[in-house]
Amino acid sequence: MLHDTTEFSFKRKDVDAIGRTKVTFAGNDRDGRPRLRTVCGILMHSSLAITTEGLPLGLAAIKFWSREKFKGSKALRNKVNFTRIPIEAKESVRWLENLKQASAQIDDPARCVHIGDRESDIYELFCAAIEAGTHFLFRTCVDRLAGDGGHTVSTVMDEVRCKGLHRVEVADRDGTSGIAVLS
């Protein structure tokens, strides 16, 4: 199951009629001051079921939202430790909801692997996957404590023997291709 978020942007005079997704830098005005542009639209978090060969089977879960619902959570970052804010008050809750919904669509959740990017590095998501009886593969962005808390995930991974290599052909913006080796 592949999980990711997509942004649908729309040009509207009345931004509030649809919802705001972000504010971007739109260059400088004649006096050199930065101009900001509000982008309106909706966000979609989807969970795509695929076979081990990469054949798409369909969407197992989908959630649409706008940032208005979570407007106050970003402001709280400056006042309290962001890890102390309940997951239900953050946009990140979409990862948990989709994982649970997608896992419920499968006859045997133990055969499913949920895959997410660094944005899915959420402790509550790991717990939800275990609770749903499914597996997960998420790219981490925090070197979390592991096991008894006396070491981190990276130190554990350094001690594990490589079980295989996967070669991926990639191209940069100019079209120059190269090989990335993942272990």
HELIX and SHEET records of a PDB file:
HELIX    1   1 VAL A   15  ALA A   17  5                                   3    
HELIX    2   2 ARG A   67  PHE A   70  5                                   4    
HELIX    3   3 LYS A   71  LEU A   76  1                                   6    
HELIX    4   4 PHE A   82  ARG A   84  5                                   3    
HELIX    5   5 ILE A   87  ALA A   89  5                                   3    
HELIX    6   6 VAL A   93  ALA A  104  1                                  12    
HELIX    7   7 PRO A  109  ARG A  111  5                                   3    
HELIX    8   8 ARG A  118  SER A  120  5                                   3    
HELIX    9   9 TYR A  123  GLU A  131  1                                   9    
HELIX   10  10 VAL A  153  GLU A  159  1                                   7    
SHEET    1   A 3 LEU A   2  PHE A  10  0                                        
SHEET    2   A 3 PRO A  34  ILE A  50 -1                                        
SHEET    3   A 3 ARG A  20  ASN A  28 -1                                        
SHEET    1   B 3 LEU A   2  PHE A  10  0                                        
SHEET    2   B 3 PRO A  34  ILE A  50 -1                                        
SHEET    3   B 3 PRO A  56  TRP A  65 -1                                        
SHEET    1   C 2 VAL A 113  GLY A 116  0                                        
SHEET    2   C 2 HIS A 135  PHE A 138  1                                        
SHEET    1   D 2 LEU A 145  ALA A 146  0                                        
SHEET    2   D 2 HIS A 151  THR A 152 -1                                        
SHEET    1   E 2 HIS A 166  ALA A 171  0                                        
SHEET    2   E 2 SER A 177  LEU A 182 -1                                        
END                                                                             
